[in-house]
């Protein structure tokens, strides 16, 4: 099978029909976990949840950008990518302790 570039329309369809529903479900499941405020893993949980939300929101922004090519959406993708990267870095630093 030849590997080729996916068209924007095909990428958008894939994002909206398959990837985003799965991400939304994963974020919903993660957000539904109940932890005491003073649970030892609470800080890690909060960081991972913020990472998951930023990743999901970034994919939404990518899909929105593919729909309308609005430069503001491109900036939003970059902002959300930075948020996700920061959360992941925080998590890694906490794990290194």
N, C-alpha and C positions, 0 to 999 in steps of 0.2 A: 504494500500500500504506500502510495506516494504521500509524503508529508508536505503540506502546503500551508500557505497563510490563510487564516480564517478571515472571512469578510467581516466588516463591522456589524452588518446585519445579523450574520450567523453568530458572532460573539455575543451580541445583545440578546438574541433569542436564548442562547445557552445560559447566559447570566440570569435572565429573568425567569426562565422556565425550570432550570435545574439547580444552579448554584445558589442563588439567593434564597429560595425556599429552604434548602438544606442549612444554610448559614443561619437563617432566622430561627429554624427549629433548634439548632445547636445553642444559640444565644439564649433562647427561651428556656431550654432545659438547664443551662448553666445558671441563669438568673433565678431559677426556681429552687436552687439548693438553699436550704435554711441552715445558717451557721450562727451561733451566738456571737455577739459583738466582741467578746473576749476570747473566742476560740483561738488556739495557737496558729491555725492556718488561715485565719480571717484576712490578714493583710495580703497574703499570697492569692487568696481567692479574689479579693477586690481588684488586685492588679491584673489577674488573668481575665476577669470579667471585663475590665476596661479595655484590655487588649482585644478580646473577642468582639466587643461592640465596635471598636475602631476599625477592625478588619472588615466586619460586615458593612459598616457605613461607608468604608472606602470602596467596596465593591458596588454598592448602590450608586455612589458618585460616579464610578467608572461607567456603569450602565446608563446613568443620566447623561453623561458626557457623550457617549456613543449615540444617544438619541438626538441631541441638539447641538453638539460641538461648542457649547457655551464655555468661554475661557474661565469664567468664575468656577465652573465645575472642575476644571483641570487644577485650579489652585486648591479647591476643596480636597481633591484626591491627594495632593501633596501634603496638605495639613494633616489629614487622617493617617497617611502613611507615617508621618513623623510621630503622631500620637501613639500609634501602634508600636513603632520602633522604641519609643521611650518606655512604654509599659513593659515591653519584652526585656529591655535592658535592666529596668528596675527588678523584674522577676529574677533575671540571671544573677544580679548582684546579691539579692537576698539568698539565693540558693548557694552562692559561693561562701557564705558566712559559716 
